[in-house]
């Protein structure tokens, strides 16, 4: 059974920071994101090149980092 998400949406909104990501030794930044599905996490969209057998090929990057269980968090938390 999956564990519930240990943080609230409010905590995520107040404290989540962009994450550094390295792909093929190229630095990128994954931005904080609230996905349309209701999940919380980070998103990176970009392009870079990768060498294959001495040839450079262009690649497109689409990366989602999703906090497990965040989709089930209440959509709007009521004030305490």
C-alpha positions as CSV (number, residue, x, y, z in Angstrom):
1,X,0.0,0.0,0.0
2,X,1.3,3.4,-1.0
3,X,2.2,5.9,1.8
4,X,0.2,9.1,1.9
5,X,2.0,12.3,0.8
6,X,3.9,13.7,3.8
7,X,3.4,17.4,3.0
8,X,0.4,19.6,2.3
9,X,-0.3,21.6,-0.9
10,X,0.3,24.7,1.1
11,X,3.7,23.5,2.2
12,X,4.6,22.6,-1.4
13,X,3.4,26.0,-2.6
14,X,5.4,27.9,0.0
15,X,8.6,25.8,0.1
16,X,9.2,23.9,-3.1
17,X,12.2,25.2,-5.1
18,X,13.3,24.5,-8.7
19,X,15.6,21.4,-8.9
20,X,18.9,21.3,-10.7
21,X,19.0,18.4,-13.2
22,X,22.0,17.3,-15.2
23,X,21.5,15.4,-18.5
24,X,24.6,14.3,-20.4
25,X,26.6,16.7,-18.3
26,X,24.4,19.7,-19.3
27,X,22.7,21.6,-16.5
28,X,19.0,22.3,-16.6
29,X,16.4,23.4,-14.0
30,X,13.2,21.6,-13.4
31,X,10.5,24.2,-12.4
32,X,8.0,23.7,-9.6
33,X,4.7,22.6,-11.0
34,X,1.1,21.8,-10.0
35,X,0.0,19.5,-12.8
36,X,-3.5,19.6,-14.3
37,X,-4.1,16.1,-12.8
38,X,-3.8,17.6,-9.3
39,X,-0.3,16.1,-8.7
40,X,2.5,18.2,-7.4
41,X,6.1,18.1,-8.5
42,X,8.6,19.5,-11.1
43,X,8.7,19.8,-14.8
44,X,11.5,20.3,-17.3
45,X,11.1,20.9,-21.1
46,X,14.2,21.5,-23.2
47,X,16.5,20.4,-25.9
48,X,20.2,19.3,-26.0
49,X,22.5,17.2,-28.0
50,X,23.8,13.6,-27.4
51,X,26.7,12.0,-29.1
52,X,26.2,8.6,-30.7
53,X,29.1,7.0,-32.5
54,X,30.8,10.3,-33.0
55,X,27.7,12.0,-34.3
56,X,25.7,14.7,-32.5
57,X,22.0,14.1,-32.4
58,X,19.4,16.6,-31.2
59,X,17.1,15.4,-28.4
60,X,14.0,16.9,-26.9
61,X,13.6,16.6,-23.1
62,X,10.3,16.2,-21.3
63,X,10.7,15.3,-17.7
64,X,8.1,15.1,-14.9
65,X,9.0,14.5,-11.3
66,X,5.8,13.8,-9.4
67,X,5.5,13.6,-5.7
68,X,3.9,10.2,-4.9
69,X,0.5,10.5,-3.3
70,X,0.2,14.3,-4.0
71,X,-2.8,13.8,-6.4
72,X,-4.9,12.6,-3.5
73,X,-4.2,15.7,-1.4
74,X,-7.2,18.0,-0.8
75,X,-7.5,20.5,-3.7
76,X,-7.9,23.5,-1.4
77,X,-7.1,23.4,2.2
78,X,-9.3,25.3,4.6
79,X,-7.7,27.8,6.9
80,X,-6.9,26.6,10.4
